[in-house]
Amino acid sequence: MTVRLGKVGNRVQEGSLYALLFLLPFSKAAVEILFGFIFFGWIFQRLDPRTRTDTLWLRPALHPLAWALISYLSVCALSIVSSTSPWLSIKGFVGKWLEYLLFFVMVADVARQPMVVRRSLRILVYSATFVLIEAFTQERYGNGFFSSHRLDFFSRMTGPYENPIDLATYLIVVIPTLLAFATVRRRASRWPLWGVLLLLSACLVRTKAVGAWLGVGVGMLVMILLKTAVRKPALILLMTLALTGGGVLSLGGRFKAVVSKSDIGMLDRWHMWQAALKMIGERPVLGFGLNTFMANYLDHWVGGQQLPRYAHNCYLQVAAETGLPGLLTFLALLYLFFARVVAELRRLRPNDQSVLAGLTAGLLAFAVQSAVDTNFYALRQAALFWVLAGLALGLSSRSVSPAPQASPVSRQKLVA
């Protein structure tokens, strides 16, 4: 019975992961529901004596990353004690950060199994295709095929998301990942995927989200520097996006505004960052409490719209809510994750190297954009990051061990 329970738990997790990757751009409810399925599948495996210890997280090499994760969650929990709104902090801890990081932990274990990452990327292609249908029907008819989001509200493409920046966040993670996946496909199946990538890139330009463009630029540069088989396609795509994006900004007269403090978007962010710094200065140790930035924003308002708002800089918001210890442990978590996957990349088979380089580039693009937007605080965007981070970590664990060298005695026997 217990053996069967472990197998059932594994199948539930794997199937739920595929469903999550497909539905994530379209439904917040799907993220919450499928988290429950993955979690219960994970619990089933822990109840099975034969699979209880079958986890990446017991490997000594992952202990620093595990301790960083535990340390960040501990600081988040401590911030509840000093929170200005304890109930908001408890909800943020259980319903946001604990859920996101459990996604990371659980998906990493699922992804180390053979073929899971490949199947996940195929599902990502199908999902991205439906995102394209939604985006282009919105562009053509004013309303998307699956949702009621209107194009004329922002005059920028939003697809299945409520605003163009959220769509751009999805795209900058998915484009490098699928670019890498395309390079490891058979030649006959590459061309449809190149077409999907070209259209996704056009959607990214149409969002006019400069922070996302900056993020994907950094991600592509890192992909090139990793010197895998995907670096040439990455260089071509980077140059194409840079020229197209620059042309769009120039034609729209927004190029100077982007780097100017007089631009409404930049000025608004500057005010929000000043408010966040003011909050950090007041409570540098444990902050105002997890999930309370919006509740305290108006008390520290310095300009712009006088409404409860996010900081539009995830790192400043982490520090404002959980203090400098929270920011340091969060940055340590991100650093140790990226350091781990990059260190293991060279030990993988060539195709897996390319896929891992793409995942790393997309996740790094997300982290860069988070310095000017709300990525880690939006449900679908945060879930996308931590789920794909789990895929990357699981893939990196499948490194090819070097062939054992024969001892001198063995060599003599072979020669004889």
C-alpha positions in Angstrom: 0.0 0.0 0.0 2.8 2.5 0.9 4.7 1.7 -2.2 1.7 2.4 -4.3 1.1 5.6 -2.3 4.5 6.8 -3.2 4.0 6.1 -6.9 0.6 7.8 -6.9 2.1 10.8 -5.2 4.8 11.1 -7.9 2.2 10.8 -10.7 0.0 13.4 -9.1 2.9 15.9 -8.8 4.0 15.3 -12.3 0.6 15.6 -13.9 -0.2 18.7 -11.8 3.0 20.3 -12.8 2.1 20.0 -16.5 -1.4 21.3 -15.9 0.1 24.3 -14.0 2.5 25.2 -16.7 -0.3 25.2 -19.3 -2.9 27.1 -17.3 -0.6 29.5 -15.4 -0.9 32.5 -17.8 -4.7 32.2 -17.8 -5.9 31.5 -14.3 -4.9 32.6 -10.8 -7.3 30.0 -9.4 -5.5 27.2 -11.3 -2.2 28.2 -9.6 -3.8 27.8 -6.2 -5.6 24.6 -6.9 -2.7 22.9 -8.6 -0.4 23.9 -5.8 -2.7 21.9 -3.5 -2.4 18.8 -5.8 1.4 19.1 -6.0 1.6 19.5 -2.2 -0.5 16.5 -1.4 1.4 14.4 -3.9 4.6 15.5 -2.1 3.1 14.5 1.2 2.1 11.1 -0.2 5.8 10.5 -1.1 6.9 11.5 2.4 4.5 9.0 3.9 6.0 6.2 1.8 9.1 4.8 3.6 10.7 3.9 0.3 10.4 7.5 -1.1 10.5 9.5 2.1 14.2 10.4 1.8 14.1 10.5 -2.0 14.7 14.2 -2.3 17.4 16.5 -3.6 17.4 18.6 -0.5 19.2 15.9 1.6 22.3 16.2 -0.7 25.1 18.0 1.1 25.8 20.2 -2.0 22.3 21.7 -1.6 22.5 22.4 2.1 23.7 26.1 1.7 20.7 26.8 -0.6 18.4 25.0 1.8 19.7 27.0 4.8 19.3 30.3 2.8 15.7 29.3 2.1 15.0 28.4 5.7 16.7 31.6 6.9 14.6 33.8 4.7 11.3 32.1 5.7 12.4 32.5 9.4 13.0 36.2 9.0 9.6 36.5 7.3 8.0 34.7 10.3 9.8 36.9 12.8 8.5 40.0 11.0 5.0 38.9 11.9 5.8 39.6 15.5 6.6 43.3 14.9 4.1 43.7 12.1 1.8 46.7 12.0 -0.9 44.3 10.6 -0.2 40.8 12.0 -3.2 39.2 10.1 -2.0 40.6 6.8 1.5 39.3 7.5 0.2 35.8 8.4 -1.8 35.7 5.2 1.2 36.9 3.2 3.5 34.3 4.8 1.1 31.3 4.3 -0.6 32.3 1.1 2.4 33.8 -0.7 6.0 33.2 0.3 5.5 29.8 1.9 3.6 28.6 -1.2 6.1 30.1 -3.7 9.1 28.5 -2.0 7.3 25.2 -1.6 6.7 25.3 -5.4 10.5 25.6 -5.7 11.3 22.8 -3.3 8.7 20.3 -4.7 9.2 21.0 -8.4 13.0 20.5 -8.0 12.4 17.0 -6.8 9.9 16.2 -9.6 12.2 17.7 -12.3 15.2 15.5 -11.6 13.3 12.6 -13.0 14.1 11.6 -16.6 12.1 13.5 -19.3 10.1 15.7 -16.9 11.9 18.9 -18.0 11.5 18.0 -21.7 7.8 17.3 -21.2 7.4 20.5 -19.2 9.0 22.6 -22.0 6.6 21.0 -24.6 3.7 22.0 -22.4 5.2 25.5 -22.2 5.3 25.7 -26.0 1.5 24.8 -26.2 0.7 27.3 -23.5 2.7 30.0 -25.2 0.8 29.3 -28.4 -2.5 30.0 -26.7 -1.0 33.2 -25.2 -0.2 34.2 -28.8 -3.8 33.5 -29.9 -5.1 35.6 -27.0 -2.6 38.4 -27.7 -3.2 38.7 -31.4 -7.0 38.4 -31.2 -6.8 41.2 -28.7 -4.7 43.2 -31.1 -7.0 42.5 -34.1 -10.5 42.8 -32.4 -9.8 44.8 -29.3 -10.7 41.9 -27.0 -8.9 38.7 -26.4 -10.4 35.4 -27.5 -10.3 33.9 -23.9 -10.7 37.0 -21.7 -12.3 40.4 -21.7 -9.1 42.5 -21.4 -9.4 45.3 -23.8 -6.5 46.7 -25.8 -7.7 50.3 -25.7 -7.3 50.6 -22.0 -3.4 50.7 -22.2 -3.0 50.8 -26.0 -0.4 48.2 -25.4 -0.7 44.4 -25.7 -1.7 42.6 -22.5 -2.8 39.2 -23.7 -4.3 37.1 -20.9 -2.9 39.4 -18.2 -4.4 42.6 -16.7 -1.6 44.9 -17.8 1.2 44.9 -20.4 4.0 44.6 -17.9 2.7 41.3 -16.6 2.6 39.9 -20.1 6.1 41.2 -20.7 7.3 39.4 -17.5 5.9 36.1 -18.8 7.5 36.6 -22.2 11.0 37.5 -20.9 11.1 34.2 -19.0 9.6 32.0 -21.7 11.4 33.4 -24.7 15.0 32.4 -23.6 13.7 29.1 -22.3 12.0 28.2 -25.6 14.9 29.5 -27.6 17.2 27.0 -25.9 14.6 24.3 -26.3 14.4 25.0 -30.1 18.1 24.4 -30.5 17.9 20.8 -29.0 14.9 19.8 -31.1 15.1 17.8 -34.3 15.4 19.9 -37.4 11.9 19.2 -38.7 10.3 20.3 -35.4 12.4 23.4 -35.0 10.7 25.5 -37.6 7.3 25.8 -35.9 9.0 26.6 -32.7 11.1 29.4 -34.4 7.8 30.8 -35.7 6.4 30.8 -32.1 9.5 32.5 -30.8 9.3 35.2 -33.5 5.7 36.0 -32.7 6.4 36.0 -28.9 9.2 38.5 -29.5 6.8 40.7 -31.5 4.4 40.6 -28.5 7.3 41.6 -26.2 8.0 44.6 -28.3 4.3 45.5 -28.4 4.1 45.6 -24.6 6.5 48.5 -24.6 7.7 47.4 -21.2 11.2 48.9 -21.0 12.1 47.2 -17.7 11.3 43.8 -19.2 13.4 44.7 -22.3 16.3 45.5 -20.0 15.8 42.2 -18.1 15.7 40.0 -21.2 18.8 41.9 -22.6 20.8 40.9 -19.5 19.4 37.4 -19.6 20.5 37.0 -23.3 24.0 38.4 -22.5 24.4 35.8 -19.8 23.2 33.0 -22.2 25.9 34.1 -24.7 28.6 34.2 -22.0 27.7 30.7 -20.9 29.1 29.5 -24.3 26.6 26.7 -24.9 25.3 25.7 -28.3 22.5 28.3 -27.9 24.8 31.3 -27.8 24.6 32.1 -31.6 20.7 32.1 -31.7 20.8 34.1 -28.5 23.0 36.8 -30.0 20.8 37.0 -33.1 17.7 37.4 -31.0 19.3 39.9 -28.7 20.4 42.1 -31.6 16.9 41.8 -33.2 15.1 42.8 -30.0 17.5 45.7 -29.4 17.1 47.1 -32.9 13.3 46.6 -32.9 12.8 47.9 -29.4 15.0 51.0 -30.0 13.1 51.7 -33.2 9.7 51.5 -31.4 11.0 53.9 -28.7 12.4 56.3 -31.3 9.3 56.3 -33.5 7.1 56.8 -30.5 9.2 59.7 -29.1 9.8 57.8 -25.9 13.5 57.2 -26.1 14.5 60.3 -24.1 11.6 60.0 -21.7 12.7 56.5 -20.7 15.9 57.8 -19.2 14.4 61.1 -17.9 13.0 61.7 -14.4 10.2 63.8 -16.1 8.7 60.6 -17.6 5.5 59.9 -15.6 6.3 56.2 -15.1 9.9 57.0 -14.0 8.7 59.8 -11.7 6.0 57.6 -10.2 8.6 54.9 -9.5 11.0 57.4 -8.0 8.4 58.5 -5.5 7.6 54.9 -4.6 11.2 54.0 -4.1 11.7 57.1 -1.9 8.7 56.0 0.3 10.3 52.5 0.5 13.7 53.9 1.6 11.9 56.0 4.2 10.2 52.9 5.6 13.5 51.0 5.6 15.1 53.8 7.5 12.4 53.8 10.2 12.5 50.0 10.8 15.7 48.5 9.4 15.7 45.3 11.6 12.4 43.5 10.9 10.6 46.0 8.8 6.9 46.8 9.0 5.9 43.2 8.6 5.5 40.8 5.7 2.7 41.8 3.2 2.1 45.3 4.8 3.8 47.6 2.3 0.6 48.8 0.8 -1.0 49.2 4.2 1.8 51.6 5.3 2.5 53.3 2.0 0.3 56.4 2.5 1.9 57.1 5.9 5.2 57.4 4.0 3.9 58.9 0.8 6.2 61.5 -0.8 4.5 62.2 -4.2 2.7 60.7 -7.2 -0.6 59.0 -6.9 -1.9 59.1 -3.4 -3.1 55.5 -3.3 -1.9 52.3 -1.6 0.7 50.9 -3.9 3.5 48.3 -4.3 7.1 49.6 -4.3 7.7 48.6 -7.9 11.1 47.4 -6.7 10.8 44.0 -5.2 14.1 44.2 -3.3 13.2 47.5 -1.7 9.8 46.1 -0.7 11.4 43.0 0.8 13.6 45.3 2.9 10.7 47.5 3.9 8.6 44.6 5.0 11.2 42.3 6.6 14.1 44.6 7.3 17.7 44.4 6.1 18.0 40.8 7.4 15.1 39.8 5.1 16.7 41.5 2.1 20.1 39.9 2.8 18.7 36.4 3.2 16.5 36.8 0.1 19.5 37.9 -2.0 21.5 35.0 -0.6 18.8 32.6 -1.7 18.8 34.0 -5.2 22.6 34.1 -5.4 23.1 30.5 -4.2 20.4 29.3 -6.6 22.0 30.9 -9.7 25.5 29.9 -8.5 24.4 26.3 -8.1 22.8 25.9 -11.6 25.7 27.7 -13.4 28.3 25.6 -11.5 26.5 22.4 -12.5 25.9 23.4 -16.1 29.2 22.2 -17.4 28.7 18.7 -16.0 25.5 18.2 -18.0 25.1 16.6 -21.5 25.3 19.2 -24.3 21.5 19.3 -24.9 20.8 19.7 -21.2 23.4 22.4 -21.0 21.5 24.4 -23.6 18.2 24.0 -21.9 19.6 24.9 -18.5 21.3 28.0 -20.0 17.9 29.1 -21.4 16.1 28.6 -18.1 18.9 30.5 -16.3 18.7 33.4 -18.7 14.9 33.6 -18.4 15.0 33.5 -14.6 17.8 36.1 -14.5 15.7 38.4 -16.8 12.9 38.1 -14.3 15.2 39.0 -11.3 16.5 42.0 -13.2 13.1 43.3 -14.1 12.0 42.9 -10.4 14.2 45.9 -9.6 11.7 48.1 -11.4 8.4 46.2 -11.1 6.3 43.9 -8.8 7.3 40.5 -10.2 7.8 38.6 -6.9 4.6 40.0 -5.5 2.2 39.0 -8.3 0.8 35.5 -8.0 1.2 34.2 -11.6 4.5 35.9 -12.1 6.0 34.6 -8.8 4.7 31.1 -9.4 6.2 31.1 -12.9 9.6 32.1 -11.4 9.7 29.6 -8.6 8.3 26.7 -10.7 10.9 27.2 -13.5 13.6 27.7 -10.8 12.6 24.2 -9.5 12.9 22.8 -13.1 16.3 24.4 -13.4 17.6 23.0 -10.1 16.2 19.6 -10.8 17.8 19.5 -14.3 21.1 20.7 -12.8 21.1 17.7 -10.4 21.3 15.3 -13.3 25.0 16.0 -13.9 27.1 13.4 -15.7 29.7 12.1 -13.3 33.2 11.8 -14.7 34.3 8.3 -15.6 36.2 6.6 -12.7 39.9 6.2 -13.4 41.4 2.8 -13.0 43.9 2.3 -10.3 47.6 1.5 -11.1 47.1 -2.1 -10.3 44.1 -2.3 -12.6 46.0 -0.7 -15.4 48.8 -3.3 -15.1 46.2 -6.1 -15.3 44.7 -4.5 -18.4 48.1 -4.2 -20.0 49.0 -7.8 -19.1 
